[in-house]
Amino acid sequence: MVTGQRRRYRLVARLHDLVSLEWPVYRAGRAAGVAAAGLRPGSRVLDVACGTGMTLPLARAAVGSGGVVVGVDASPQMLARAQRRIDRRGWRNVSLVLADAAHLPSELRSGTPFDAVLFMYALSVIDDWRRAWQEALGLLRPGGRMTVVDLSLPAGRWRPLSPAARLACLAGGSNPHRHPWRLLDSGFTDVTHEVLRGGHVHVVSGIRSARLPEPAGG
Ligand SMILES: C[S@@+](CC[C@H](N)C(=O)[O-])C[C@H]1O[C@@H](n2cnc3c(N)ncnc32)[C@H](O)[C@@H]1O
């Protein structure tokens, strides 16, 4: 079934990188997220809802040629652009999986667990985001790092920018009231929370405890 969000990204894939405000706004969160994820040479990292692969160069640079980067996305159009990025650079240790993040394929579940999982501007977009979280959590090794970079409306003296932020969220299909980083409130240690761009971008990262938290309802 092609859901609303997946249909949206089928349509916007071609223009996504041009109109996504990447450099003035969102790049800072992406870079901070990869830094917070504590990737090392040789790490295995999963980028959930990787889109056109804008995080892949940062992740690949951090894990080097001896690491593994896997990107998952439900949109073939977005993944086609990510694949072009990979092909241009000739990376052999970066691969893509076409899948709904809420129903990850068994090939991922049966493989070696990941050292790090990234949700970059993703959980506020994915329809069944709680299930996507549980799926990814199941692929993260105990002691591995979960990193969420996502959006809310600007706060404090930046509040006047809220209409612009709301518009950007609307364009990207993102729900700025979801605050999905709160999922790190239980079952994680060493949680860091960086707030950028006047409260519009949140970068939250934590280490998965050995005991998994109970899935939250709703
Ligand atoms: C705002 S874009 C972010 C893309 C990328 N993470 C980035 O930082 O540039 C959201 C992405 O989520 C993907 N997406 C939406 N619903 C999804 C789902 N259920 N499973 C996997 N990917 C999904 C879209 O195809 C799109 O590529």
The ligand as an SDF file (V2000), in Angstrom:
LIG
                    3D

 27 29  0  0  0  0  0  0  0  0999 V2000
   11.9990   14.5980    5.2490 C   0  0  0  0  0  0  0  0  0  0  0  0
   12.5980   13.2480    4.3060 S   0  0  0  0  0  0  0  0  0  0  0  0
   14.1340   12.9830    5.1400 C   0  0  0  0  0  0  0  0  0  0  0  0
   15.0860   12.1740    4.3360 C   0  0  0  0  0  0  0  0  0  0  0  0
   16.4810   12.0060    4.9300 C   0  0  0  0  0  0  0  0  0  0  0  0
   16.4590   11.2900    6.1920 N   0  0  0  0  0  0  0  0  0  0  0  0
   17.1780   13.3240    5.0790 C   0  0  0  0  0  0  0  0  0  0  0  0
   17.5640   13.6740    6.1950 O   0  0  0  0  0  0  0  0  0  0  0  0
   17.3640   13.9980    4.0670 O   0  0  0  0  0  0  0  0  0  0  0  0
   11.5760   11.9000    4.8920 C   0  0  0  0  0  0  0  0  0  0  0  0
   11.8270   10.5690    4.2120 C   0  0  0  0  0  0  0  0  0  0  0  0
   11.0320    9.5910    4.8720 O   0  0  0  0  0  0  0  0  0  0  0  0
   10.6600    8.6180    3.9010 C   0  0  0  0  0  0  0  0  0  0  0  0
    9.5420    7.8530    4.4570 N   0  0  0  0  0  0  0  0  0  0  0  0
    8.2820    8.2990    4.7310 C   0  0  0  0  0  0  0  0  0  0  0  0
    7.5560    7.2940    5.2410 N   0  0  0  0  0  0  0  0  0  0  0  0
    8.3690    6.2100    5.2840 C   0  0  0  0  0  0  0  0  0  0  0  0
    8.1980    4.8610    5.7270 C   0  0  0  0  0  0  0  0  0  0  0  0
    7.0340    4.4340    6.2260 N   0  0  0  0  0  0  0  0  0  0  0  0
    9.2420    4.0120    5.6350 N   0  0  0  0  0  0  0  0  0  0  0  0
   10.4330    4.4290    5.1380 C   0  0  0  0  0  0  0  0  0  0  0  0
   10.6490    5.6670    4.6980 N   0  0  0  0  0  0  0  0  0  0  0  0
    9.6390    6.5560    4.7760 C   0  0  0  0  0  0  0  0  0  0  0  0
   10.3410    9.4530    2.6890 C   0  0  0  0  0  0  0  0  0  0  0  0
   10.3520    8.6520    1.5150 O   0  0  0  0  0  0  0  0  0  0  0  0
   11.4560   10.4930    2.7360 C   0  0  0  0  0  0  0  0  0  0  0  0
   12.5760   10.0510    1.9960 O   0  0  0  0  0  0  0  0  0  0  0  0
  1  2  1  0
  2  3  1  0
  2 10  1  0
  3  4  1  0
  4  5  1  0
  5  6  1  0
  5  7  1  0
  7  8  2  0
  7  9  1  0
 10 11  1  0
 11 12  1  0
 11 26  1  0
 12 13  1  0
 13 14  1  0
 13 24  1  0
 14 15  1  0
 14 23  1  0
 15 16  2  0
 16 17  1  0
 17 18  1  0
 17 23  2  0
 18 19  1  0
 18 20  2  0
 20 21  1  0
 21 22  2  0
 22 23  1  0
 24 25  1  0
 24 26  1  0
 26 27  1  0
M  CHG  2   2   1   9  -1
M  END
$$$$
